């Protein structure tokens, strides 16, 4: 711990508040200070992101829609003991994996528990016919991933291992979203890979010490995101979303129910290397990023699908814009609601420029917790839809199917059974020379045919846009895959009880 951090961590809460007040009089922000370990951690506060999921869990206990799972097929000589040792090391290192959530007077707090031996549920399927084993293992893994977590008792992670043969296993890891995100899942796999290798060879695992724990971050966040700065950012979102539609009226294939369901399915597809390179070159030439180009094309495909000009699309920000948290396991991601107004855009370049400006502005106001934005914007809550946006795009900085390299094993990622927190969620990542897409959709509202045609429309839009970025949008959109017959089938959006 640095000298400054050590002095700050020794201050009482009253003196910390006084320091923040003094800094404010001098035009300084506590955000300019390093995040330092908090000495009194009896009941650390929840981060804003955690608080949102805690509230959801109070309203919908055991909602498996907020479970994050990864399933690995392992081929070769596998050591369960080395895996357990590696997992125990990760849990000791990252306190959030040992955290449960308690409430005192309706105010939630974190309880960081001491490390305990890791457990793994095992299933021996070698008694089944060989051709039935993998399907049985996947079915059991899906059941394990859907089992509810109790946030007050924990643990909030579980391991499942199915033995298919002497040299074939299926490993499933499920963690509640309140303590993890996509970035953290990648950290977990990387550290399991290092730990498994070390313990398999009876070597000491040496990783650089973590400067802070997640509870230190949540305490820092509560101190930073207050006062004038949070009000400024909140006012930005209130103004930006003031006239935006609260829901995207997409005609559905199946009747909408009174309450939102989590039933989901997925469609995978990709953008070929030539179009991928063209999109990268085009966005770079306009001072934008490939993600912004994909977001612009997605907005156009949704315009064709819904028939409306103003579309609110959800995006994620990693929330790791400080070095102290880059390697830390926890739930940092925040959601932003981006408004794309296509009424006055005439070419793909117009859309791209609008998206670029919107993204830059939004990133400058990304610290406001999404739940605070929802509360500030107001409006009548519709239990059949998610607030502010029902469609989302996620851009990952790493392949979704990246598997750890365990020595002596060939490992591959198996996508878990789909669930849907949104009506449509497009997940994108770059893999070698192409961009891969995974479209998760609410199968209670949309059919596989609709998802297929939406995917084709997105690819067609990108391919035509990069060839003629200044061409009139009506020409680009007229020839895409959505323009043949009425789309989708036009089921009424009214509730059907």
N, C-alpha and C positions, 0 to 999 in steps of 0.2 A: 504494500500500500504506500502511495506517495505521501510525502510529508503533508501536503495540502489536504489530501483525502483523509489522512489520519486525523488531522485537526478537526475537519468538518464532521467526521463520523462520531467524534467525541462530544459534539454539542447536544444539548438537550433540545427537545422539540420547541420549547419556548425561544431558545436562542437561535434556532434555525429560522423560525418565523421572523425574529428581529433582524437577522442577517438579510432575509429576503426583502424586508421592508426598506432597510438601508440601501440595498442594491437598487431598488426601484427608484429611490430619490436621486440616484446618480445615473439613471438611464441604463442600468444594467439589468440583466435577467438571470434568474437562477439557471436557465437553460445554458448559460455560458460556463457554468461550473461542471466539473466531472461528476458522473454518477459514482457515488461512493457507498461502501457497505454500511448499512444501518446497524448500530450496535443493539438497540432495543427492538428485537424482532418478535415480541411476544404474540402480537396479532397484526401482521402486516396487512395493509389494505389490498383489495383487489385492484388490478389494473382496470382501466375503463373497458377494454375488450373483454376481460374476464367477467366484469360485472354484467355486461349484456348477456352473456351465456348463462350466468348464474340466475338472472331474472327469468330467462327462457326456461331453465330447468325447474324453477319454482312453479311456473305456469304449466309446463308440460314435463313432469318428472320422467326421467328415463328415456327421453327422446333420442333415439339412435341416429337421427339425422345429423347430430353433432359428434359422431364418432369418426375418427380418422384411422384407416387401416391400410396395412401393406401386407401382401401375401407373396411369399417367395417359394419357388420350386428349387430344391437343392438336390443335385445329382453328384454322387461321390461318397467318400467315407466321411461321415458327419459326426461331430462330437457335441452332444447336448450339453455336457459339463462345461466345455469351453464357451458355449453360447451363454449359459447361465452366468458364468463368471464375468463375461463381457457385459451382460445386461446389468449385473450388480454394480459393476464399475461405473457404468453410465448413470445409474440411479444415485450412487454416492456423489458423483461429480455434479449432477444437475439437481438441485434441491426441489425444483418444481415437479419432478417426477415422484417426489415423496410428499407432495402437498395435498391437503384436503381443505374443505371450505365449510366454515361454521358461521352461524348467525347469532349475534347478540343484539337483542332489541330491534331486530329487523335489519341490522347493518351487517353485511357479510365481511368476513376476514379470512386470511389464509392461516393455516396451521401447518408448519413444516415439521414433518415427522422424522424420527431417526431412521437410518437405513435398516432394512430388514432383508432376509434372504429372498431372492427372486424365486418365484414358482412358475412352473410351466405345465399346462395341461397337455397330456399326451394321449394319443389314440393309435393303437396298432391295427392297421388295416390289412396286414399281410394275409389274413385268413380269407379275404375276399378274392374273387377272380381278378387277375391282373388288370383286365380292361375296365373294371368297375372301381378300382381303388382311387384314382385321381378325382373322379366325379364325387365319390363319397367324401373324400377329404375336403374338397371345395365346399360341399354342402355343409359339412360340419364347421368349417372355418367361417362360412357366412353366418351360421347361427351364433357362433362365438362373437362375431363382430357386432351383432345386433343386441346382445345381452345388455341390459341397462347398467350403468355405473351409478353408484351412490356417492355424490360429491362430498358428503359429510363424513363418510367412513373410508372410502378408497379401498385399495389402490385404484388409480385412475388409468391403469394400463393393464393389459393381460397378454400372455403368450400362449399360443396353441401350436402343437407340433404333431403332425400325423406321419407315421411311418408307413411308407408304401412298399418298401423292400429294404434290403440291407444297405443299398446305396441310392435310395431315393426317398426324400422327405418333403413335406410341405410345412412351411413355417408361416404363421399368421400373427401379426402384431396389431393390436387395437388399442388406441389411446383416445381419451376424451379431448375434444377440441379446446376445452377450457385451459389445457396446459400445453397445447402444441399447435403448430401450423405446418404448412408445406415445407417451409425452410427448416423447421425443427425436425421434421421427419427425415429430411436429408442428413441433418447432423447426426441423428440417431443411427442411421445406416452406416455412415462413415465411421463413427466411433465403435459400433459393433464390429465392423470389419477389422479395425485396428486391434480391438480387444480380443476378438476371437483368435486372430493370428498370434498375438502375444501369449495368451493363456494356453493355446494349443502347443506352443513351443516352450512352455514354462519360463517365459521371459517377463521381465517387469514392464508394465505398460507406462510409458512416460508421455504425458500430454501437458502442454503449457497450462499453468493454473488459470482459472477463470477470475477476472478482476472483480466481478460482482455476481450475485445470484438474482433470479427473477424478482424476488420480493424487494430487493434494493431498487430495481427498475420501477416497480409499481409505486413504491413510496416516492421516488423521484418524480415520476409522472404526475402524481397527485399534487406535488408542490409546484411543478412547472406549469401545468395546464390549468391555470386559474388567473383571475384578474383580467387586465386589459388585453392580453394576448389571446386568451381563449374567447373573449367577447368579440375581438376583431375577426377572428377566423369564423366564429359562429355567425356573425353578421354577413360575411361573404356568402355562406351557404343559404342563409335565409333569403337573401336577395336573388341568388342564382336559381333557387328552386321555387321562388314565389309563384310564378305562373306556369310552372312545369306540370304536366299531367301526373296525377298520383298513381295511375295504373296505365299499362300499355294494353289497349283493347285488341288483343289478337283473337281472331276467330279460331275456335277449337274444333278438334275432331270429335271429342266426347264432351258431354255436359259437365260444366263446372259444379263442384259440390260446395256446400255452405262453408266448410272449413278446408284449409289447404292440406293436401296429402303429400307424403314424401315418396310415393311410388315413382320409380325412375327407370330409365333405360338409357342406352348410350349408342352413339354412332362415331366410329373412328374414320378419319380420312386425312389426306395430306395435300400440301401444295408442292408441286414438283420443282426440281432445282432451278429450271429456267425462270419460271414465274417468281420463285423465291428470291433469286438474285435480282430480278428486275424490280421487285418491290423494295428490296433493301437499297438499291441504287437510287430509286425514285425518292424514297423517304429521306435518305441522306442528303440528296441534292436540295431538298426543301427544308432542311434543318429539323427534320422530324425523326422518329425512331420507327423500326419495323412494327412495334406494338401499335403505334399511332396509326400506321397504315392499315393494320388488321382491324383496329377499332372502327376506322372510317368505313371499311368494306362491310363490316358486321352491321353497322348502322344502316347502310343502304339495303342490305338483305332484309333487315327487320322492317324497314320502310315498305319494301315490297310485300312483306308478310302481313303487316298490320294496316297499311293504307294511311298511316298518320305521319305527319311531318316532324313533330317534336317527340323525341324518344329519350328516355332516361335509362342509361346503361350503368350497371354497377361495375366497378373495378376494385381490385385490391392494391394496397400499398404495403410493402413488407414491414414498414415501421422499424427498420434497422439502420437508420441513418446516423448512428453513433457507433464508434468502434467498440465500445464496451459490450455491446449486445450482439455483435456479429456472430460469435460462436456460442451463444447462449441458447439453451433449450427453453422454449416457452411460447406463449401466444402473444405475438406482437402485431399481427396483421390488422389493418383497419380497412374499412370499406368506404369508398367514395361514390357519390351519385353524379355522373357526368351527363349533362344535357347536350344533346345534339339536335340542332334545329336545321332541318333540310329544306325549309320553305324558300330560302333565298340562296341556295347553292345551285350552281349551273354545271359544274364539272367535278370530277373526282378531286382535282386540286383544291377546289373551294372547300370541299368537305374535309380534306386532309388538313388544310390550314386552320379551319375552325376547330378541329379536334386537337391539333397541336397547341393552340392557344388555350383551349379549355383544360388540357392536361397540365400545362405549365402552371396555370392559375390554381388548379386543384391541388397539385403537389405542394404549392406554397401554403396551402391551408389544410394539410392532411392530418394535423395533430388532433383535430376535434373528434372525439369518439362518435362513431356513427349513431349510436343511440341518442346522444345529445342533439344531433342534427334532426333525427326523427322527431324528437320531442319539441324542438324549436319550430320546425316547419309546420307541425300540427296536421290537422285534417282528420277526418273520420277513419278509424281503423277498420280495415276489411280483413276478416279472419281467413278469407279464401286466397289472399295474396300477401306477399312479403311487402313491407313498407318501402315507399319511394321508388323502388325498381323491382321488376320481376324477371329481368334478363340481365345476364352478367357475362363478362369476359375476363379471363384470368390468363396472364402471361407468366410462365414459369421460367426461371433462370437456369434450369437444369432439366434434362429429360425425365419425364414422368415415369418412364420404364427403366431408369437407371438402377442396376442391381449391385449390391456389394460384391467384392471379390474375396471370398473366403478361400484360404489356401486348400488345395485338394478338392475343391468343389466347383461345379458349374452352376451358377445361380441365375434365375430369371424371375422377373416380376410378372405376376398374374393379376390382372385388373379384377378388383372385387366387384361383387354384385352392385349394380348402380342404385343409388338413391338420389332424390332430387330435392334440394332446398329451394330451387328457383324453377320457374317454368322452363327457361332455357339458359344453360350455362355453357359457354364455349371456352375450353381450356386449350391453350396453345403452348408449344415449346419447340425449340429448334433441335433437330437431330441430324447431325452430319450436314448434308447439303440441302435439306428440305425442312419445311415447317410442318409439324404434326398437329392434328386437331383431335380433340375428344369433345363431342357435343353431348352433354347430359341433358335430358329433357324429361318433363313430367309425363309419364306414360298414361296417367289418368286423364290428361288433356289432349295429348298429341300422339298420333300413330307413327310407326316406324317409317311409313311412306312419306309423311310430312317431314320428318327429320332428314330423310334421304334427299328430298328435294331442296330443303333449306341448305344442306351441306353443298349440294351441287350449285345452288345459287351463289353461295359465298365464294366458292372457287371460281365460278364463271365471272363474277363481278371483279375479283382481283385480276384475273387474267386479261380481261378487257380494259380495265382501268390502267394497268401498267403499260399497255400498248398504246392507249390514247387517253392520257390523263386530262387533256383539255377538252375532250369531246363532250358534247351535251349529255347529261345524265340520262335523259329519256332514251337516248340511243343505246347507251351502255346497258341500261336495265331492261330494255325491250327484248333483247335476245337471250336473257339468261334463263335458267332452268325453271323459274317460277312462272313464266309468262304463258305457258301452254293452255292450261285449263284453270277454272276458278280454284283458288288456293287459300286456305285449305278447304274443307268440305262445307264450312259455313254453319256449323252448329251454333245455335243461339248461345250467347254468353250469360243468359239468365240462369239463376240457380235452379237446379232440378232436385227436388227432395224425394 
